[in-house]
Amino acid sequence: MSGDDAEVAAEFGKVVNMTPKELDRWLETDESRSVGQKDGGGESTGHESGRRIVELLRAQKSDLTEQDYAHMNKVVGYVHRHLAQRPSGDVEDTRWRHSLMNWGHDPLK
């Protein structure tokens, strides 16, 4: 693992605040499936990312690939960008929160 990979993994560990079990459970909900951009009418990009995040969280560090670190970096960027767009008011039952949760971040935690 390079120094850059270590930094990406550390930041990923900060922004992904849901456990694999919590994220797995969330991804099974209708709310999870209803948000995000869908390519070709199938699964949304965020939902697909959530499944990959669960795999990354369960993986051994020694098994992580360059593509895994690239995805971690993508997750970090998405979460930071999305947090900057926080709507005003109660966000508990919003598409904004649900989208973030697909990417492993629950802003109410």
N, C-alpha and C positions, 0 to 999 in steps of 0.2 A: 504494500500500500504506500503510495507516495504521500508527501506532505499535503498536497492538494486534496487527495482522497480523504485523508484524515480530517481535514477541515470540513469537507462536504459532509462526511459521516457525522461529525460533531454537530453541525448545524441542522442536519436532518433529524438527529436525535432530539434537538430542541423544538423544532416546529411540529414534528409528529408526536402529538401528545395523547394519542389513543393507543391502547394495547392491541395486539393482533386479534385477541378475542372480541374486544369492543368493536373494532373495525369490521371484522367478519360479520358480526351480528348486525351492524349498521348497514352493510352492503346488501343484506337480505331484505331490507325494508322497501316499501313502495316509494317513500320519500327519497331514498338514495337513488333509486332508478329513475326518478322523475326529473332530476336536475342535470344540467350540463349539456354540452354540445355533442350531438350524436352524428357520427360519420356514417352515412348510408342507412340511417334509421335503426341501427342496432344499439349496442351498448355505448354509453357516453364515454368520452375520454377520461373524465374524472373517476367514473365507476371502474373502468379498466385499470386506471392507475391505482385505485384503492386495493384491488386484488393483488397487484404487483407489490404494493407497499407491505401488505401482510406477508408476502413471501420474503421480502427484504428484512423485515423485522424478525422473522424466524430463522433466517440464514446465519450460518457461521461467518464471521468476518473473513476467514481464510478462503471461503468459497465465493466471495463477491467478485464480480467481474468489472471491467471498464464500463460496460453497458449499465450495470447496476449503479455504479457511482454517478453515471450520467443521468440516470432516472432520479436518483436522490437529489441531484442538483436541480433538476426540473421541478421536483416537488417543493424544494426550498424556495425557488423563484416564484412558483405559483402561489404558495401560501403567503409570502411577503407581499406580493402584488395585490392579492385578494383582501388581505387584512387592511391594506391602505384604503380600500373602497368600502369600509364598514358603513352600513346604513345607520341612520339615527334611530333611536327608540329601542324597543325590545326586539332582539334578534333571535329569540329562542326557536320560533317556528318559521324561519325565513329560508328562501331558496339560497340566499347568501351563505347562511350557516350550513345548510345541507350540502352545498357544493364543497365548502371547506372540509366538511367531515368526510366526504368521498376521498379527499386527499390526505386523510389521517389527522386533521387538526380540528378539534372542537374548541371554538373560541369562548365557550362558556366554562371551560375547565380552568 
